[in-house]
Amino acid sequence: MAKAASSAGISLQINSAYRSDAEQAVLFREAVQKYGSQSAASKWVAPPGRSNHRIGRALDINLGPGVQTWLRANASRYGFSQPMSWEPWHWEHRG
C-alpha cells in the first residue's frame, strides 16, 4: 500500500503500530487524566487488552497532505478499513 501511495505522490507515515498492553495501559491512564473518566477516555483510547494495536492489526497513520483522501479511496484494495470514523488516522487490516 505504501508503494502505491508513493507512486501517487502520497507519503504514508506510521505514527503507531504494534503496542503492548503495558504501553496501552499508560496511554489509557493518560487519557483518563485528560478526559476525567474511564468512560470518556475510552472514546479516544482503548483500555488495555481491547486495542487491535496489541495484535498488530492497527496502524495510526500521519494525515499529511492528501493522505486521508488517498486512504479512503484506496486502502480497501490492500485489506485496510477505517473502523472508527472519529479517528481518521486509525486504520486496521482485515487479515
Backbone torsions as a table, in degrees:
resi	resn	phi	psi	omega
1	MET	NA	-41.5	179.9
2	ALA	-62.2	-38.2	179.4
3	LYS	-65.3	-43.4	178.8
4	ALA	-64.5	-41.7	178.6
5	ALA	-63.0	-43.9	179.4
6	SER	-59.9	-40.4	178.0
7	SER	-62.2	-25.7	178.7
8	ALA	-93.4	5.8	178.6
9	GLY	84.3	16.6	-178.5
10	ILE	-110.5	131.7	178.8
11	SER	-102.1	113.7	176.4
12	LEU	-91.5	117.7	178.8
13	GLN	-119.1	124.1	-178.7
14	ILE	-85.8	124.5	176.1
15	ASN	-87.3	-32.2	-177.2
16	SER	-156.9	141.1	176.7
17	ALA	-133.5	-116.5	179.6
18	TYR	-61.6	136.7	168.7
19	ARG	-144.5	142.9	-178.6
20	SER	-73.5	166.6	175.4
21	ASP	-62.3	-33.2	177.9
22	ALA	-64.7	-43.5	177.3
23	GLU	-64.8	-39.4	179.2
24	GLN	-64.7	-37.0	178.8
25	ALA	-61.6	-40.6	177.7
26	VAL	-62.9	-47.5	179.4
27	LEU	-60.9	-39.9	-179.2
28	PHE	-68.0	-42.4	177.3
29	ARG	-59.5	-43.0	178.6
30	GLU	-62.9	-39.6	179.2
31	ALA	-67.6	-37.6	176.7
32	VAL	-61.6	-43.2	177.8
33	GLN	-62.5	-41.5	-177.4
34	LYS	-69.9	-44.4	-172.7
35	TYR	-98.3	-8.9	171.7
36	GLY	93.4	-13.8	178.4
37	SER	-158.8	160.3	176.6
38	GLN	-64.5	-37.7	-180.0
39	SER	-62.1	-47.8	179.8
40	ALA	-66.6	-41.0	-179.1
41	ALA	-64.3	-36.2	-174.9
42	SER	-67.8	-12.4	173.6
43	LYS	-68.9	-30.1	-174.4
44	TRP	-108.8	-27.4	-177.4
45	VAL	-136.9	124.9	178.8
46	ALA	-70.0	143.5	173.9
47	PRO	-64.2	158.0	177.8
48	PRO	-54.4	138.8	-179.3
49	GLY	87.4	-4.4	-176.9
50	ARG	-117.6	-5.0	-178.0
51	SER	-91.5	137.7	174.9
52	ASN	-73.7	-5.2	171.7
53	HIS	-64.5	-32.9	-175.9
54	ARG	-69.4	-17.1	178.1
55	ILE	-111.0	10.3	174.9
56	GLY	75.0	20.5	-179.6
57	ARG	-101.9	-8.0	-174.7
58	ALA	-116.3	144.7	175.9
59	LEU	-130.5	141.0	167.8
60	ASP	-107.1	119.8	-172.4
61	ILE	-110.3	134.8	176.8
62	ASN	-61.6	125.2	-177.6
63	LEU	-92.0	61.4	175.2
64	GLY	-67.0	-176.6	-177.2
65	PRO	-53.3	124.0	174.7
66	GLY	78.2	-7.1	-174.1
67	VAL	-65.1	-50.2	-176.9
68	GLN	-60.6	-43.6	179.0
69	THR	-62.1	-43.8	179.7
70	TRP	-64.6	-44.7	179.8
71	LEU	-61.1	-45.3	-179.7
72	ARG	-61.2	-33.4	-178.9
73	ALA	-83.7	-24.8	-168.4
74	ASN	-127.5	-22.0	-171.5
75	ALA	-58.6	-34.5	-178.4
76	SER	-62.3	-28.2	177.1
77	ARG	-62.4	-22.3	-177.4
78	TYR	-110.0	13.9	176.1
79	GLY	85.5	14.2	-179.1
80	PHE	-105.8	147.3	174.9
81	SER	-138.5	164.8	179.1
82	GLN	-111.5	93.7	-172.1
83	PRO	-75.0	-18.6	-176.6
84	MET	-126.3	103.9	-174.8
85	SER	-61.0	-25.8	-179.1
86	TRP	-79.4	-5.7	175.3
87	GLU	-123.5	79.6	-174.8
88	PRO	-64.3	-15.8	178.9
89	TRP	-84.8	-14.3	-172.8
90	HIS	-94.4	120.5	179.6
91	TRP	-128.6	143.3	-179.2
92	GLU	-126.7	144.3	177.0
93	HIS	-89.2	133.3	-178.0
94	ARG	-74.4	-23.7	-177.7
95	GLY	-19.9	NA	NA
